[in-house]
């Protein structure tokens, strides 16, 4: 594991938990009484409220048998509220526009496959997933992470009675996945977090009084120690994991969207293969708006080309486990 209790290059000591800090934030958009009532109705429909009308803890309730798409109806409803709002951050809108498909593990949606694929590849890179673990068990653990993120995000909305400011919201997404002991071997590092390419500048420690924010990208490049999930946790640099995980996920998308003939022909022409890879990255996660710096995007693209060259040499054109059911988009 790359999560260690030792001093790294960036040290952030904090006196407040993320939950306490988030409660003091303003909202991007307040919900009406009717909207909050509809949200409550959807929570009941999804069996996500306990006898006291409080949001359930998904790990305590469902354990390793997590329902797929548990939070998708809620994400869809929230997106209908905010998609045309002038006060909601574009990053927030993008997050909710993709969230329902990702939580539902919708294999027809590239972003869903990309997030789950990058997450699995990151875990494999660190040896967190045993080589003989069935894919069905891996999928269950990935769903556990996805549902825990949903629990954090919806709980924030309930407490704020609206959409929290984006840095607070994304920090609660991150804290559900990164350095969370409740996920056991499936807890992630910044470099293996599925959203790191798009949300490179997102803060790991938003809202801590008197402290500078440490971004996901900073921790990937330099390492960091942050207070997260109730304790100080140190993360080693994880750039190699980031490039491996994301390049493999992009490679899978290309294999599922282009024929082997097109890929082989493109590999013979530097301009053609660079264009193919760039278009793929932009198609998956609206890469033109992704926060990862251009130098990182260039390194990612170069690694994808290397992956495709290896695939061509070994005649292996089969995309990874998080791809369309038919094998092609």
C-alpha positions, 0 to 999 in steps of 0.5 A: 500500500502507498498510504503510510503514516510518515512525513511526505513533501507536503504536510497538512495538519488540520483541527477539523474534520471534513464533515464539520468544515463542509457544514459551514460552506454556502450552497451553489443553489438552494432547493425549494421545499418541494424539491427537498420533499421529492428528494426524500420520496426518492430516498424512500423509494430506494430504501435509503432512509431508516426508521428515523428518516435518516440516510442509512449507512450503505456499508452497514446495510448492504455490506458486500452485496451493494445494489447497482444504481442505488443512487442513480435516481437521486443523481438524475433528479438533482441534475434536472434541477441544476442543469440550467442553473446560472449559479451552479458551477460547471464542474458540479453540473458535469459531475451530476451529468455523469454520476447516474450512469457511473453508479449504475455501471452503465457499460454503454456510457464511456465515462462509466467504463472509464471511471471504473476501469481506471479505478480497477487498474489503479488497484491492480497496479498497487497489488491491491487486487489479487490475481485470482479474484473473480471480476464479479467480486471486484465489481461488488467492491467498486460498487461499494465505493460508488455507493459510499460516494453517493451516501456522502454527496446526498448527505451533504445535499440534505444537510445544506438543503441544496448543492454545496459549493463544488470544492466541498462536494468533491472533497466528500467524493474524494474522502469516500474513495481515498484513504477510507479504511472501510473499503479495506484493500479497495481504498484508493490513492490520489493517483488511482482515484477515477476522477483525478484526470478531470478534477486534477485541481480538486482539493483533498482538504477543502475547508480547513481553517488556516490551512492551504488546500492540497490538490489531487494533482499536487499529491499525485506529483509530490506526495502529501499528508492530509487529515482525511477520514478522521486521521492524518494520512500520508500518500506517496507520489502516485504519478506512475499509478495515475499514468498506468491506470488512466492510459489503460482505461483510455486504451480500452475505450479505443479498442472498444470504439475503433477496429483493429484495422483503423488502429494499425493504420493509425500506428503507421502515421504519427499524426494519425495516431496522435489525433486518434488518442487525443480524440479518444481522451476528449470523447471519454471525459470531455478532456478539453475541459479536464483540469490535468495540465497539458504536460500530463495529458501529453504523457498520458497520450504517449503511454496510450500509444505505447499500450496500443503498440503492444496490443498490435504486436501481441494481436490482443484487441480485447478491451478490459472488463469495463467495456460495452457488453458487446465489446464495442460502442 
